[in-house]
């Protein structure tokens, strides 16, 4: 007997996962599920329990409404920028003096890059 599923949940899950640059295995690890379960949900073979939807939404950094299709999914930064965003989240945890030093370094780096671009 086939369980009725949230229509299109698997398609949305796949789309959002791919937009985040994640494999099924990587999403599973982050959400506390196996790769096999991610594949199962993406194929719309079963409706995930509410707690799993919450874990998936957190792992994908979307609201449960977006994941369930109740609100339009907003495209996030490209996977290339995801590494930078993760670094920025870590920077926010640094001591204030370390953040200031890092900002000075970034300003210097960007200023030098601007000069090199203007000369080239």
Rosetta silent file (secondary structure, phi, psi, omega in degrees, C-alpha in Angstrom):
SEQUENCE: XXXXXXXXXXXXXXXXXXXXXXXXXXXXXXXXXXXXXXXXXXXXXXXXXXXXXXXXXXXXXXXXXXXXXXXXXXXXXXXXXXXXXXXXXXXXXXXXXXXXXXXXXXXXXXXXXXXXXXXX
SCORE:     score description
SCORE:     0.000 S_00000001
   1 L     0.000  127.096 -179.041    0.000    0.000    0.000 S_00000001
   2 L   -85.255  133.291  178.622    1.455    3.344   -1.050 S_00000001
   3 L   -80.787  137.134  175.732    1.379    6.120    1.517 S_00000001
   4 L   -67.311  134.658 -176.985   -0.006    9.438    0.304 S_00000001
   5 L  -114.674  163.397  172.767    2.787   11.970    0.128 S_00000001
   6 L   -65.611  119.688 -174.326    3.032   15.714    0.122 S_00000001
   7 L   -60.319  122.140  176.515    2.706   16.411   -3.558 S_00000001
   8 L    82.429    2.599 -178.533    6.015   17.493   -5.005 S_00000001
   9 H   -58.130  -46.127 -178.311    7.943   17.263   -1.739 S_00000001
  10 H   -60.704  -40.715  178.583   10.634   15.073   -3.273 S_00000001
  11 H   -64.112  -44.001  178.662   11.114   17.421   -6.208 S_00000001
  12 H   -64.608  -42.731  179.524   11.450   20.415   -3.896 S_00000001
  13 H   -59.352  -45.571  179.069   13.843   18.544   -1.628 S_00000001
  14 H   -62.329  -46.683 -178.471   16.024   17.620   -4.615 S_00000001
  15 H   -60.298  -47.210 -177.834   15.951   21.153   -6.034 S_00000001
  16 H   -67.997  -42.348  179.226   16.888   22.805   -2.752 S_00000001
  17 H   -59.047  -46.817 -179.610   19.571   20.208   -1.956 S_00000001
  18 H   -65.564  -37.831  179.661   21.196   20.694   -5.352 S_00000001
  19 H   -64.382  -23.826  178.144   20.997   24.492   -5.086 S_00000001
  20 L   -88.584   -2.883  179.767   22.994   24.166   -1.868 S_00000001
  21 L    71.956   28.369 -177.431   25.614   22.059   -3.639 S_00000001
  22 L  -104.542  145.191  169.705   24.952   19.073   -1.390 S_00000001
  23 L   -84.277  167.403  175.624   24.959   15.383   -2.191 S_00000001
  24 H   -60.879  -39.610 -179.709   22.304   13.136   -0.722 S_00000001
  25 H   -64.042  -42.853 -179.252   24.958   11.724    1.608 S_00000001
  26 H   -65.751  -42.623  177.554   26.062   15.180    2.776 S_00000001
  27 H   -63.280  -43.759  179.194   22.482   16.284    3.425 S_00000001
  28 H   -58.018  -44.278 -179.586   21.799   13.042    5.247 S_00000001
  29 H   -62.203  -44.873 -179.012   24.819   13.499    7.482 S_00000001
  30 H   -66.425  -37.362 -177.077   23.844   17.082    8.335 S_00000001
  31 H   -89.421   -4.770 -179.467   20.200   16.160    8.961 S_00000001
  32 L    78.840   29.754  179.649   20.993   12.954   10.859 S_00000001
  33 L  -126.247  164.396  176.199   19.593   10.655    8.166 S_00000001
  34 L   -82.900  159.779  175.511   21.064    8.077    5.838 S_00000001
  35 H   -59.239  -36.362 -178.967   21.666    8.770    2.146 S_00000001
  36 H   -62.529  -39.639  178.622   19.121    6.048    1.457 S_00000001
  37 H   -67.700  -39.230  177.121   16.403    7.922    3.380 S_00000001
  38 H   -59.970  -46.751  178.976   17.166   11.150    1.496 S_00000001
  39 H   -60.120  -40.919  179.528   16.818    9.241   -1.795 S_00000001
  40 H   -59.609  -47.506  179.548   13.575    7.694   -0.513 S_00000001
  41 H   -68.892  -37.651 -179.873   12.078   11.100    0.278 S_00000001
  42 H   -65.749  -27.808  179.014   13.320   12.625   -2.982 S_00000001
  43 L   -85.933    3.745 -178.094   11.532    9.887   -4.922 S_00000001
  44 L    58.691   32.389  178.076    8.289   10.706   -3.072 S_00000001
  45 L   -79.484  -17.887  179.321    8.134    7.130   -1.798 S_00000001
  46 L  -157.903  155.176  175.221    7.111    8.317    1.654 S_00000001
  47 L   -91.469  124.576 -179.844    6.090   11.420    3.534 S_00000001
  48 L   -70.262  146.864  174.868    8.692   12.330    6.136 S_00000001
  49 L   -63.379  159.347 -177.212    7.492   12.800    9.705 S_00000001
  50 H   -54.904  -41.356 -179.185    7.262   16.384   10.939 S_00000001
  51 H   -62.683  -36.618  178.912   10.458   16.077   12.987 S_00000001
  52 H   -69.221  -39.292  177.201   12.377   14.960    9.892 S_00000001
  53 H   -58.922  -41.691  178.733   11.002   17.894    7.884 S_00000001
  54 H   -62.887  -45.626  179.373   12.342   20.213   10.588 S_00000001
  55 H   -63.037  -41.603  178.926   15.785   18.553   10.498 S_00000001
  56 H   -64.786  -43.885 -179.818   15.888   18.731    6.689 S_00000001
  57 H   -61.476  -43.192  178.527   14.832   22.381    6.669 S_00000001
  58 H   -63.459  -44.481 -178.952   17.534   23.281    9.185 S_00000001
  59 H   -63.524  -32.375 -178.945   20.180   21.352    7.265 S_00000001
  60 H   -92.474   -4.418 -179.267   19.150   23.114    4.037 S_00000001
  61 L    58.151   47.730  173.801   18.802   26.526    5.719 S_00000001
  62 L  -132.556  166.000  175.225   15.222   27.040    4.546 S_00000001
  63 L   -78.903  158.950  175.662   11.945   27.369    6.386 S_00000001
  64 H   -63.540  -32.713  176.838    9.696   24.351    6.705 S_00000001
  65 H   -60.997  -41.856  178.061    7.136   26.318    4.686 S_00000001
  66 H   -65.754  -43.140 -178.909    9.609   26.600    1.806 S_00000001
  67 H   -65.849  -36.382 -179.696   10.491   22.920    2.017 S_00000001
  68 H   -83.796   -5.756  178.595    6.827   21.902    2.107 S_00000001
  69 L    83.120   14.703  179.011    5.939   24.198   -0.798 S_00000001
  70 L   -85.911  -16.458  175.816    3.694   26.469    1.238 S_00000001
  71 L  -138.114  145.365 -178.004    5.986   29.395    0.487 S_00000001
  72 L   -64.217  135.649  178.147    8.089   29.946   -2.608 S_00000001
  73 L   -72.720  128.701  177.828   11.682   28.791   -2.288 S_00000001
  74 L   -97.594  124.195 -179.703   14.143   31.669   -2.528 S_00000001
  75 L   -58.737  136.771 -179.854   17.348   30.781   -4.316 S_00000001
  76 L  -100.251  177.038  177.662   20.347   31.046   -2.053 S_00000001
  77 L   -55.618  152.295 -179.518   23.924   31.947   -2.829 S_00000001
  78 L   -61.396  157.663  178.725   25.690   29.624   -5.221 S_00000001
  79 H   -55.266  -30.203  179.144   27.593   26.661   -3.769 S_00000001
  80 H   -60.497  -37.134 -178.724   30.786   28.564   -4.551 S_00000001
  81 H   -85.289  -11.795 -178.663   29.755   31.241   -2.056 S_00000001
  82 H   -61.377  -39.979  178.210   28.592   28.746    0.552 S_00000001
  83 H   -60.798  -42.185  179.593   32.165   28.239    1.782 S_00000001
  84 H   -64.042  -43.525 -179.944   32.549   31.979    2.224 S_00000001
  85 H   -62.717  -38.754  177.481   29.256   32.233    4.113 S_00000001
  86 H   -63.933  -39.597  178.618   30.308   29.427    6.467 S_00000001
  87 H   -63.858  -41.496 -179.811   33.568   31.242    7.140 S_00000001
  88 H   -63.412  -37.483  176.800   31.677   34.454    7.884 S_00000001
  89 H   -61.560  -39.020  178.162   29.494   32.626   10.385 S_00000001
  90 H   -69.155  -35.989  179.273   32.677   31.464   12.124 S_00000001
  91 H   -61.467  -36.577 -179.718   34.130   34.984   12.033 S_00000001
  92 L   -61.418  -21.394 -179.361   31.110   36.228   13.970 S_00000001
  93 L   -87.603   -8.487 -179.999   32.200   33.972   16.844 S_00000001
  94 L   -70.444  159.787  173.737   35.662   35.541   17.074 S_00000001
  95 L   -64.253  152.663 -177.050   36.595   38.017   19.761 S_00000001
  96 H   -55.681  -41.332 -179.161   35.963   41.645   18.787 S_00000001
  97 H   -65.190  -37.156  177.921   39.693   42.406   18.538 S_00000001
  98 H   -68.758  -38.183  177.070   40.218   39.446   16.197 S_00000001
  99 H   -63.247  -42.827  178.829   37.292   40.545   14.008 S_00000001
 100 H   -61.734  -43.197  179.415   38.768   44.063   13.748 S_00000001
 101 H   -62.988  -41.151  178.975   42.173   42.643   12.763 S_00000001
 102 H   -65.426  -41.163  178.194   40.557   40.434   10.143 S_00000001
 103 H   -63.619  -39.931  177.301   38.584   43.360    8.716 S_00000001
 104 H   -61.992  -43.005  178.929   41.757   45.453    8.454 S_00000001
 105 H   -62.668  -44.861  178.754   43.454   42.618    6.602 S_00000001
 106 H   -62.272  -42.291  177.769   40.487   42.235    4.222 S_00000001
 107 H   -59.274  -44.524  179.099   40.413   45.981    3.576 S_00000001
 108 H   -62.908  -45.664  179.641   44.117   45.923    2.738 S_00000001
 109 H   -60.753  -45.847 -179.387   43.719   42.909    0.472 S_00000001
 110 H   -67.955  -36.837  176.707   40.772   44.443   -1.380 S_00000001
 111 H   -63.104  -45.732  178.575   42.552   47.791   -1.734 S_00000001
 112 H   -63.667  -38.385  177.856   45.581   46.062   -3.239 S_00000001
 113 H   -64.663  -40.687  178.368   43.329   44.055   -5.564 S_00000001
 114 H   -62.723  -40.420  177.867   41.626   47.264   -6.690 S_00000001
 115 H   -64.989  -43.134 -179.349   44.978   48.856   -7.491 S_00000001
 116 H   -64.220  -38.312  178.883   46.124   45.816   -9.460 S_00000001
 117 H   -67.611  -41.139 -179.883   42.886   45.815  -11.458 S_00000001
 118 H   -65.982  -33.363 -179.054   43.176   49.545  -12.202 S_00000001
 119 H   -80.596  -25.464 -174.725   46.760   49.130  -13.408 S_00000001
 120 L   -88.893    0.000    0.000   46.034   46.056  -15.523 S_00000001
